[in-house]
């Protein structure tokens, strides 16, 4: 039995692919990992539209509890929405450690203004007009620099609305997160505004916490999928592995 199990959660519209490299690095270091496919993902946009925050959180929590029975102690690490789900788990349980990678607790805010897309405030209207919103195709250069698998042709606005409602709950409950925490974000994330990182860091109840903002070089990518981006993935693997090793060895105590 491993001393520490690590739950790895993928992002909104994504698949376990984006966490597979990190999982391999952690397994090579002796950790047990679980990388579940969240409900509604990896099948069809229609399935995606039929699921929401409650489904994703329930699936993440079920896997957390399964891993806890198997390993005793569990740490959580998530990319994007996966990191938001980890924060939600941290409000319900007391993981041995938490890592958020490019995780949002908001996708737009008015004061001070920060937004992933200027259309987000119009979502209540847009979801009624066009529930599946077409997405712009990624360039081949972007695919090579930041590999990713998931829904690319459309965004389910129903799923997005549910995601944003879930983020409001997570943001309101940040003070209940007390596990040791590592927050990692790119300085100019094009998908989840970088202002999310200090928002999380400043408002959690954790006594032990660290914030890492990764510098970026413009390259035509969003710098959002930190686990696969050619500039960030090795550093992210090192950061997460070292954090988890400290948790496992007792170098980080629960807050």
N, C-alpha and C positions, 0 to 999 in steps of 0.2 A: 504493500500500500504506500502510495506517495505521501509525503508529509504535507504537501500543499497542492490542491487542485486549482486550476486556473480556468475560469469561464471566459471565453472570448466571443464577443458579439459583433456581428457585422452591422453595416449601416442601412439606411432607408433605401429600399429598392435594390440593395446589393445581395451578395451571396457569401458563404464562408470562404470563397476564393481569396477575398481581400484580407483575411486573417490567417491564411494557410502558411505563409512564410514565417510569420511571427510564431505560430503554433509550433512549427518545426524547430525554430530556434529555442523555444522554451522546453520542448520535449528533449532536445539534445542536451539541455542543462539539467535534466532529471525531473522535470515537472510533468504531472499529468494534466492534460488539457481537454476541454470540451469545446467544440465549435459548431453549435447547432444552426440549422437553417430555420429562420423565423417564419411563422405562418404567413401564407400569401406570397412568399418570395420564391424565386426559382421556378415558377410554373407559368403563370399568365397574368397579364395586367388585370383581367377580370377577377382572378383570385386575390390579387393585391388590393383591388378596390373593395373587396368583400371583408377585409380584415382591418384592424385598427390597433391603436395603442394598447388597449386592454388585452388583445390577443397576443401581441408581441411581448408585453410585460409578463403575462401569465406563462408563456412558453419559456422565457428567460428564467423566471422564478422556479419553474418546475425543474429545469436543468441545474439550477443552482442547488436546489435541495437534493437532487440525485447525486450531484458531485460531493455535496457535504456528507451524505451517508457513506460514500465510497472513500473519501479522503480525510474527512474530519474537519479540515480547515479549507476554506475557499477564498480565493481572491478573484476579482473581476476586472476585465479590461475590455473596453469597447471602442470601436471606431465610429465617429459621427453619431447617428442615432443609437448605435450600440453603446457608446459612452453615456448617452442620456439614460438609457435603460439601466446601466450600471449604477448611476446616481440614484435612480428610483429604487433599485435593489438595496442600495446603501441606506435608504430611508426606512426600509422594511426589516432589514437584517443588519448584521454587523460583520461584513466581510473582513478577512484578514488584511486586505489592501484593495485599493481601487485605482485604476488608471483610466483616464479619459484621453482619447486621441481625436483631436478635431471635433470635439463633442459640443453641440449647441444646447443652451437652455432657452434660446430664442432664435428665430430666423429673421425677425425684424423688430426694431423698436424705434419709437419716434424721438425720444429725448434721453440721451443724445442719439441722433439718428444713426442707425446701422441696419443694413438690410442685405440679404442674399439676392433678392430680386425685388424691384420696385412694385411688381404686381401682387406681391403677397398680401398687402392690405385689402386687395380686391377679391381675395379668395372666396368669401361667402357668395359673391355674385358669380364669379367665374366657374365655380364647381357646379352651378345649376345650368350654365350655358354649355359647358363642354367638360364633362366629368373626366375624360381622358385627354390630357393636354399634350400636344405633340412636342417632342424635344428636339433640339438641334443636334445633328450627328457630331460625334467627336472626331477630330482630325486623326490621321494615322500617326502623326508625330506625338500627339497626346496619348494615344493608346500605347505607344512604345515607351514613353517616359513614365507613364503612370497607369499600368495595366489595371483593368477592372472588369468585373462581370456582374450583370444584373439587367434591369429593365432600362433600355436606352431609347426606345422610340417614343414612349409616352410616359407621362407622370400621372398617376392616379390622384386627382385633386381630393377625392374622398379620403384616401389614405393620408394625403398631406395634411388635410384639415384635422384629422384625428391625431396625427403626429404633433401638430402645433398645439392642440389642446393638452396633450400629454406633457409637452415641454413646459406649459404654464404651471402644471402641477409640480413638476420637478423643480422648477425655479422657486416656487413658493416654499418648498420643503428642504432647501439646501442646508439649512441650519441643523437638520436632523442627521445629516451625513457626518459620521464621526470616525470612520476608518481612516488609516493613513492613506494619503491621496497624492497621486502624481498627475498633473494636468499638462498635456503636451498639445501645442497648437502651432500652426505656421503663422508667421506674422501677417501675411497677406492671403489668407484663405479665401478663395473665391466662392465657396459654397456656404460655409458656416462662419459668419463674421468673427474675426479674431477677438473682438470685444467680449465674446463668450468666455474666453479663458480667464481673464481677471474677474469676471462676474462670478464664475464658479469658485475660483481660488479665494476670493475675499468673503464669500458668504457661507461656505461650508463650516460645519462645526468641528472639523478635524483639527487636532492639535499638531499633528505631523503632516505637513503638506509641502509640495514643491511645484513650482510653475516653470515650465520650459517653453520659451517662444523660439521657434526655429526660423532663422533668416532664410529668405527666398531669393532666387534669381529668376526673373521673368523668363518663362520657357513655353508659354502657350497652354499650360495646365492650370488647374485650380489650386494645386498644392493642397488638396483636401484629403486624398487617400494616402495618408502618411505611411501606411504599412507596405505600399508597393512603389511609391515614387522613388525614382532612381537617386535623387538627392537626399532623401530622408530615411529610407527604409533601414539602412544599416545602423544609423544613429538611434532610430526608434527601437529597433531590436535590442540594442545595448542598454538603452534607458530602461526599457521594460524588464529585461532580464536582470539587471542589477537591482532594480526596485524589488522584484519578486524574490531575489536571492536574499536581500535584507529582511524581507517579511518572513521568509522561511527560516532564516537563522535567528530570528528574534531581535534583529537590530532595529526594527521599527515596532513599537508597541501600539496597541489600539489607543485612539484618542478618547 
